[in-house]
Each structure stands twice: as structure tokens, then as C-alpha cells.
Amino acid sequence: MSISERKLDHIRICLNESVEAAVSAGFEDVVLVHRALPEVDAESIDLRTSFMGREVSMPLFIAAMTGGHPEAEKINRNLAIAAQELNIPLGVGSQRAGIEKRELVRSFTVARKHAPDAFLIANLGAVQFCRGFTPKEAQRAVEMIEADAIALHLNPLQEAVQREGDTQFAGVLERISEVCEALDVPVIVKETGSGICAEDALRLQEAGVSAIDVGGAGGTSFAVVESYRGTEQLAKNFLSWGIPTVVSLVECARSVAIPVFATGGVRSGVDIAKALALGARACGVALPLLRQAVKGAEGVMEVLRTYERELRIAMFLSGSRDVEELSRSKAVVLGRCREWLSARGMLG
Ligand SMILES: Cc1cc2nc3c(=O)[nH]c(=O)nc-3n(C[C@H](O)[C@H](O)[C@H](O)COP(=O)(O)O)c2cc1C
């Protein structure tokens, strides 16, 4: 099966099946302390923030999803219209297909065409750099969409349970380091649903990575997606594999000085507020936007505006005037996430 057909398969499964992980992202274990005396006017709350040096309208971005198939062009177009209109960053999906097949480039360039001013994030799989890609391919991905940053994704679980999977990850950190060295745009490293632990976050920071997106467990699960693609039993035994987003976020934010983003099961503005109080600089959302983007840009904007309203209310109720104050407010972590973090020595 070609990469292009596989990409379409992923979208079809994500649209028609229930593809979220068997584990929770953990936001139900996080509580923001309610302030009966907020001492702030809800309407004056400022959601603007800096995203890798660029001012954006809120601490939320559209996480990498697609490209590499003519169908994906429409999806990236609608996501781009929303990103441009709302001034939030947008990540495109893996550009490997565009690098290997000229005719697929349009499904990515459509993002820059419709979001001329948005912060755009290029995307390639980190494992490709163990299989022949060099920093030149990373540079081509950046140039393809005039990107402001590039995300290298880590997806060892997906590769391991996929029939066509690439599991040669030996040397991957060194390859990531070479890309960081060669490129003049920042490099983000992201997981895609299994999370990043404190130890790996530190190694990524040392390798020269500019930001980490934890891509934790609890949202879209590629073990679930692959279980619909013929590796059923193998993938099914990994449905609850991975570090929940909340746990991974705390582990990473406590361990590194570079910005940490939280993606994976972020499903409301309340989740975003909790993630920011736990140390995230911004949150990424994928699946709920994909389901709208196949229909049009309006629905994408509606979901994003709902998150914006909920975030504003959560900030009001926790007495935070702006994102900076929210990030200083204390979140209480309870339940399974607390147990997990305690077992890892990450509390206190
Ligand atoms: C259809 C689909 C395709 C995706 N493709 C990519 C990809 O090419 N590169 C990548 O880094 N992440 C990819 N992701 C992962 C997302 O960026 C995100 O990390 C993950 O879906 C968790 O967020 P969610 O729970 O809000 O969906 C994809 C997600 C979906 C739903």
C-alpha cells in the first residue's frame, strides 16, 4: 500500500470509528482551585500569548494531521482558513509523501496559501532520518510550506503495530540533533499518542530541540487506528499503552527549560486551562477538528471558539487575568495521575 493510500485510510478510520485510547488523558484528575473572589472582569481577560516568539490569539494550536492525498487538500485548506482567521498555529501532517511525490505537494502548500500569516509547522517522522532522510529533506519540508518551525514526530508504537512499519529507531536522537543543528527554524519534537517521559525530554533538550509536544495517551490512538487496518489482535494488546497526557506534561515541564506543549485528548477550554496551570505553554487539538474540517472551515472555527470561551471562563473562575497568571496558578493533581507521578518521584 502506498503512503498516500495509507494516509487516506487513517482519515477514513478516524472519521468513522471510535479511535480514542482506552486510557484517559488524565484531565479529570486535575483541579483548578475555584476563586469565589476572582477580582477580575471576565471580558477583560487576555488570552493572547507568545508561541515560539510569535504573538497568537490564544494558547491553542491545530495539531498535525494530514496531507499526502488529494482528499487531504480540502482538509488542510479548511484548517488553514480557521488558523488564519483566528491567528493560531497550524501543523500539517507528515510531508514525506510530498517529498517523495511531486503531485502531492499541493495537499500541503494549500495550508500556506490559505493561511499566509499563520504560524505554520512542517512535519516529518523522526524515524525517516534513520532510513535515509538527511537534514536536506527537513529543509525541503520547511520550504514546501514556508514553515515557521518543523515538528519531528516520534511514533514507535504506531510503527511497531503497523504492517508497513519502520522500527529502526537506533540513533534517532543523534539524527534529531543533526536536524536541529542544520535548520534555521526551531525544531519541535512530538509524540503521537504515547507521551514523552522526563528522561527522554531531557535528552531531547540536550540534543538541541526548541520545544516538546508531549503527545500523550488519552486522545487519538494509533494503536486503535491500526487495529482497524488488519493487525487487529497485535494492536489491541497495546490499547492502553503509553503515558497519559497529564502525567507526561508534568514529567516534561518539571524536567526541561524549553517550552512544553500538551496534545492528546485535549477536549475543552477547561482542559487547556488545566494544562497551562501544569506548565504547558499551549495545547494542541487534532481529532475534533478533523471531524469538522471534512465539512468546512466554519465548523472548525466553531469548535475553536467554544474552546476559547471555555478557557476564558476557567481563567475567570481561577482568578487569572492573563495566560501568564494562569500558568502561575496552582493545579491540584489527584487520583491515578497523582499515584503515577508519586511513583515516579515527580510530586512536591
Ligand atoms: C488523522 C490523523 C492523522 C495524524 N497524522 C499525524 C502526522 O502525520 N504527524 C504527526 O506528527 N501527528 C499526526 N497525528 C497526531 C496528532 O498530531 C495528535 O498528536 C494526536 O491526534 C492527538 O491529538 P487528539 O487527541 O486531539 O487527536 C495525526 C492525528 C490524526 C487524527
The ligand as an SDF file (V2000), in Angstrom:
LIG
                    3D

 31 33  0  0  0  0  0  0  0  0999 V2000
   -5.9400   11.6090   11.0750 C   0  0  0  0  0  0  0  0  0  0  0  0
   -4.7400   11.9590   11.8940 C   0  0  0  0  0  0  0  0  0  0  0  0
   -3.5040   11.9970   11.2900 C   0  0  0  0  0  0  0  0  0  0  0  0
   -2.3660   12.3430   12.0230 C   0  0  0  0  0  0  0  0  0  0  0  0
   -1.1670   12.4350   11.3640 N   0  0  0  0  0  0  0  0  0  0  0  0
   -0.0850   12.9110   12.0240 C   0  0  0  0  0  0  0  0  0  0  0  0
    1.1200   13.1660   11.3260 C   0  0  0  0  0  0  0  0  0  0  0  0
    1.2240   12.9660   10.1190 O   0  0  0  0  0  0  0  0  0  0  0  0
    2.1700   13.6640   12.0330 N   0  0  0  0  0  0  0  0  0  0  0  0
    2.0840   13.8980   13.3850 C   0  0  0  0  0  0  0  0  0  0  0  0
    3.0490   14.3830   13.9700 O   0  0  0  0  0  0  0  0  0  0  0  0
    0.9570   13.6430   14.0690 N   0  0  0  0  0  0  0  0  0  0  0  0
   -0.1370   13.1710   13.4280 C   0  0  0  0  0  0  0  0  0  0  0  0
   -1.3030   12.9640   14.1090 N   0  0  0  0  0  0  0  0  0  0  0  0
   -1.3120   13.0710   15.5990 C   0  0  0  0  0  0  0  0  0  0  0  0
   -1.8370   14.4090   16.1020 C   0  0  0  0  0  0  0  0  0  0  0  0
   -0.9700   15.4640   15.7670 O   0  0  0  0  0  0  0  0  0  0  0  0
   -2.0340   14.3920   17.6320 C   0  0  0  0  0  0  0  0  0  0  0  0
   -0.7850   14.2630   18.2650 O   0  0  0  0  0  0  0  0  0  0  0  0
   -2.9250   13.2530   18.0970 C   0  0  0  0  0  0  0  0  0  0  0  0
   -4.0110   13.0580   17.1990 O   0  0  0  0  0  0  0  0  0  0  0  0
   -3.5130   13.5210   19.4860 C   0  0  0  0  0  0  0  0  0  0  0  0
   -4.3990   14.6170   19.4930 O   0  0  0  0  0  0  0  0  0  0  0  0
   -6.0030   14.4140   19.5770 P   0  0  0  0  0  0  0  0  0  0  0  0
   -6.2600   13.5030   20.7270 O   0  0  0  0  0  0  0  0  0  0  0  0
   -6.5360   15.8130   19.7960 O   0  0  0  0  0  0  0  0  0  0  0  0
   -6.4360   13.8320   18.2790 O   0  0  0  0  0  0  0  0  0  0  0  0
   -2.4630   12.6190   13.4110 C   0  0  0  0  0  0  0  0  0  0  0  0
   -3.7240   12.5920   14.0190 C   0  0  0  0  0  0  0  0  0  0  0  0
   -4.8630   12.2670   13.2950 C   0  0  0  0  0  0  0  0  0  0  0  0
   -6.1920   12.2620   13.9880 C   0  0  0  0  0  0  0  0  0  0  0  0
  1  2  1  0
  2  3  1  0
  2 30  2  0
  3  4  2  0
  4  5  1  0
  4 28  1  0
  5  6  2  0
  6  7  1  0
  6 13  1  0
  7  8  2  0
  7  9  1  0
  9 10  1  0
 10 11  2  0
 10 12  1  0
 12 13  2  0
 13 14  1  0
 14 15  1  0
 14 28  1  0
 15 16  1  0
 16 17  1  0
 16 18  1  0
 18 19  1  0
 18 20  1  0
 20 21  1  0
 20 22  1  0
 22 23  1  0
 23 24  1  0
 24 25  2  0
 24 26  1  0
 24 27  1  0
 28 29  2  0
 29 30  1  0
 30 31  1  0
M  END
$$$$
